[in-house]
Amino acid sequence: MQKLFWLFLCLIAFGVSSSAYGFEYNAMPIIELREVPSQNDFQEKSQDHLLKEKWHSTIVTEDGQKIDAYFMYSGRTDGDLVSIFYFEDDSDDVFEGDSFYPADYFVFDIVRDSIEKPNFIAFVDRTGQDCVKVPDEQIPRYSSEGDCSEGAVITKETKNGWAAYVKFFSDFPKPDKDSPYELKWVYVDAKEFDEDRIDQSKYHYWPDRFQGYGTIEMATDETDESFVVNTGRLATNNFLYTPFNTLTQGLKSNQFQCADNTVTVSANAEIYDKEDVARISAVFNTDSEAPTVKLTVYDENDRTVFKKSTKVGENNDALFLVDLDEFNDGIYRAVVEYGVNGPSDYVKFGVNRGDFEQEPDEKCKTYLVYDESDKSLYIVSKITDPSGFSSDNVQYFIDRDGSGGVEVETVDFRYIIDKGNFGGAKITGDSGWASDQNKWDSGQARINKISDGYEVLVKVNDVNKDFKLAMEQTDRTFYDFKKTRIPDNAFSTTPASWATTNFESGDEIKKLQSDGWIPHEVVVSQNLDVNLILVGDTWTESLKNRIKPELTEKYLPIVSSELHLAGIEYNYIYNFVSAPDETSQKVFDHIKQNSEAVKPFFGEDSYEEPWGIASWIKHNHTEWADQSQQRFEIEYKLMDAESLESFLYQEIVSKDPSLNKPNSVNLIFLADSPDKIEFLHNYKVTKKDSSTDRKHTEIGLMGYGGNYNLYYFDLYAFPWDPYQGLQGFYDPNKISQFSNFHDLKTDKQRGQLLANYINNSTNLLITPSYLYPPLYKQDYLIDLVIVTERGSTAIVTTIDHFIDEAKVISVLEEAIPHSKWNLKSTLEKIDSRNLPSDLKTVINSAEPVPIFFEGGPTVDVLDEDSITEEVVGWAGTRESTDPRDLKKISDSKWVIPILVVIGERDSPFYIGNYGVVGKAPAHPDDDTQACCALAVTYDNAVWDDNVGLTSLVAHEAGHVVGLMHPFMGYDTNHQFFVNDYFNWYDSSMVYNSAPNGCGLWFLIHVGEPCGNVNTEFSKFEKQSLAKGVTAHLLKSAKNNIYRTVLEYEENGNDPNNLPPEINNSIDSIQRNIEQAVNHLQKNELSYKDGSIFYALEAATEAQKLTQGIDVQYKTVGDGKPDLKIPSWIRDQAEWWVEGSISDADFINGIQYLIKERIIVLPDIPESEKTGRPNDMPDWVKNNVRWWSKGTISDQEMVSALQFLIKEGIIVV
């Protein structure tokens, strides 16, 4: 019994599956009482009688049953801690040998701030067996072995389940905000074994992963805090396209301290002279191992002007000295970053400038906007979060009717918005927050990722004006897990602790006339004919009627890194086509004639211990086995998938014009039942590795496509799941991505499988989403650096055997229309001075990890977070493209750094997990853009397995330009999902590369290299990139038009009365937009005369339009001057008059200030001649002297500057 407990808890400690929303917890409250409830009180009184109106936490399990957790403290500095848990669980069975556990079971692990006994573990099961102990290193931590004398546990049955009272005998130090208790627990709802002796028990965790601890913190009285609420309404497009400061202009914010407090930066002064040395100090709030910290100083245009790195000091701090003698006068931002792409903070300083304000410590802010007309609440937050993990999130808890009880109710909402999920999640408070994410609703929240964090918009309907609200923000850095709560004494399951509202201090949201120019997120739509071709059978009306309601009618792809819509909407027009009998027979004859018998897949003639196909037959299809003879009586064959794909295109698609239109795609279903094809079968694909010149074959395919506008599904192919139909892993009665018509017998099951195939095909293959924005550049450069470990044979004379550089270039040029690619490769040894030392350390620290079990064969695995961090840092030392330059439409080149690491000769090498050989991380300065790529291999993979790097490098470059894996994507609700069926695809983006690309079961039993070495991109991927590029350019063009008009209005002009030159430019852009839309709708995508050409023209002209804003948009609508001259310029003027600055320096300075719009002038005249500084009239100098003394007005000073521009002395 004890060994079983220990085994289970070891498993959950190391093997818990990850949550879609990452590691997460909401702090639980501890209430302070004069006297905690006694054991007799617990036994004699009901929950309501004993603990009514007491603050607590409620978790709702996957079964919809509650777990109520009460923590009560009594004492001053040290005191008693009592925990009471109530479990809703109507199954009170006690098992004897038919279950992994004899009864329902609960264990929790609590950590307190105490040197002597910091940690206690409590066990209890429903039968009353218990143990409270201090962990002992000599005894398994999560076992019931050891000294169980540290506390007492009492259990009792309740009306809805059972309860446990836990009292510790040791005094507990009183917790406070900075030193809460840490806790994790698991509840086991014990169940019997199934018929295969597999445990059916259900496990419920807090936090949602057992590896980490949550906190329990001392509760105070109800908060007296309130949120300021503004009035008005917000549209999603306003949030997505309007600059945040403009969107929230005039609104009152609710500021709070961001979760990440790792770095605090300060300077010894705010204003310096050029002779000074600035002292930039940083203090670090973390217990992690100190990495290198970096200072970067940026000017007002975000250009880097100074960089320096150092190590963290003994006091967890760092000091940087910055010599300012070469700094220009201006305002600067000093950013100190802890590690690479890690936590950071900044301070501003000026060099001979003081016209700036420091950011407040509370860098995070939330705006609340209430629309009384339809009782809607808009929540807009700006979160500072430079470290950029996708699991980072903000949560809102809304008590919509303001009742504020001690438990959440159905009317309460919880919204979770993170940086990895589109729309966030919405959870209704049905007496607690459901822990089962499958029961969460897809949210409609939106997020804008920005360079140092993210912005969030949430709309909540049906909210009373006296609502209550609480917030939690979590931030995972590379080093810590940080969390903040607002109010800081609020608890997520206790609405009574949430903040009230203050409408009196709020304001009304500002509406601008330029709002009418805000673009829609979807800029173009396309109708697609999706032809559903059934071969070997006929679409019956009943089957069609069963499938049609399940089919997706339209789809909006997203850009995963941005969590924005890609800008294109697809409308699917489904056509059910039954192939003629003659055609069907030709197809089946082709399969019969071109399939080859394969023997080993019947377990090498082992009937008693079969594997692979034999196991599936023996357990599910005994009609093909002769038990008396102990043999299998059906053949198994393989057919070349590409040969069949070509045959289907030639015989079906090409002969019917309606199936081969530009806007047509074809999904072909082969109903090749045993009466048509008498042998079991799958498909294979053979490709040649272009660098090693060796052919590789992938086997086990159930479908294929990508060379043409079709994909086919063999409905009777053997179910080639990773374990090849092995009993206990493959369920023949459950519809899955590997199901087939041999196992699914009913029309309902078969109809659902067909609908799944169709919807997944459109979402993943035909109109997929994008990993990164599908940008367009004419020039690309792959900066390929190949790092070899000691003993590797990759040298200059052998490198062509490792990678075919010409092939990489050619496939990428084919993928992106009319692009020019180059590749520059460099070979470096692992000890090269050209590589950062931290990168080399991480590469050398790869750990051996067992493939199957402890003591078995191992592979070397790099820590994923560490290698990602160092590769991103390495890319910053290369000629990589600045993310801001990626947004430039024309005259820019994209440099993509790719690092390839070749490990030791006979040691398989992976990233993070077995089988992962590549990664394309985001840019540290903008995680919506790709930074670079990493790939790994080892010598034997190239020389013995004959698998080079060509396909892998093309694959990772494909990610950088926007392509996702074809088996990963987003459904119609934009929820991420995986369907491994679509690894069978003609693309380098699949994840079944040789040598291990045919599944784990095949690898174990055959051991030969198997998999796909394709370097090409599919027809669907090429079209998807072209459409994505068009949509991205159109979004850019429309956004730049809007930003131009907005800027014009913000400068005091009437956006409904634009100057002729602006109107003419906008009209030209709009014409090109219309042409691009028309061509895309007809699927005319080529660069020279298609959608990309016109979209590029529109985007280029729109970008030029925005670049002209500084000069053209200074006049006021009514003609009256609108000027802005900062007061500090008076000092500059006085120095010039006194002779401290030359005429030329003064003129150059004024020109710069006007161009940069630090000085804003109305009515800038055209220069009528070319002047020189020594042409300066004396009266101008007199005017400047008088203005610097305050004798004449700003307007008279403007007249002087306008004269100098007209005379050509100042050139703007």
Secondary structure, DSSP 8 states (H G I E B T S, - for coil): -HHHHHHHHHHHHHH----TT-S----EEEEE-SS---HHHHHHS-HHHHHTT---EEEE-TTS-EEEEEEEEEESSEEEEEEEEEEE-------SSSBSSSS-EEEEEEE-S-SSS-EEEEEEETTS-EEEE---TTS-TTSS-S--BSEEEEEEE-SSEEEEEEEESS-EE--BTTB-EEEEEEEEE--BB-TT--B--EEEEESSSTTS-EEEEE--S----EEEEEES---HHHHHHS-HHHHTTT---EEE--S--SEEEEES-SEE-TT-EEEEEEEE---S---EEEEEEE-TTS-EEEEEEEE--TTSEEEEEEE-TT--SEEEEEEEEESSS--EEEEEEEES--------S--EEEEEEEETTTTEEEEEEEEE-TT--TT-EEEEEEETT----SS--TTEEEEEEESSSTT-EEEE-SSSEE--GGGSEE---EEEEETTEEEEEEEE-S--TT-EEEEEEEEE-SS-EEEEEESTT-BTTBGGGSBEEE-TT--B----GGGGG---S--EEEEEEEEEEEESS---HHHHHHHGGGS--EE--EETTTTEE-SEEEEEEEEEEE--HHHHHHHHHHHHHHEEE--GGGTTT-SSS--THHHHHHHH-GGGEETTTTEE-S-EEEEEHHHHHHHHIIIIITT-GGGSSTTEEEEEEE---TTTS-SEEEEEEEEE-TTT--EEEEEEESEEE-SSSEEEEETTS----TTTT-TTT--TTS--TT--TTT--SHHHHHHHHHHHHHHHIIIIIS--BSS-----SEEEEEEEEEE-TT----TTTHHHH--HHHHHHHHHHHSTT-EEEEEEEEEETT-TTS-HHHHHHHHT-EEEESSSTTS-EEEEE-HHHHHHHHHHHHTTTT---HHHHT--SS-EEEEEEEEEEE-TT--EEESSTT--EE--EETTEEEEE--EEEEEEHHHHHTS---SHHHHHHHHHHHTT---TTEEE-TT--EEE-GGGGSSSSTTSS-BTTBTT-HHHHHHT-S-BSB------HHHHHHHHHHHHHHHHHHHHHHHHHHHHHHHHTT--TTS--HHHHHHHHHHHHHHHHHHHHHHTT---TTTSHHHHHHHHHHHHHHHHHTHHHH----TTS----B--TTHHHHHHHHHTTSS-HHHHHHHHHHHHHTTSSB-SS-----S---GGG--HHHHHHHHHHHTTSS-HHHHHHHHHHHHHTTSS--
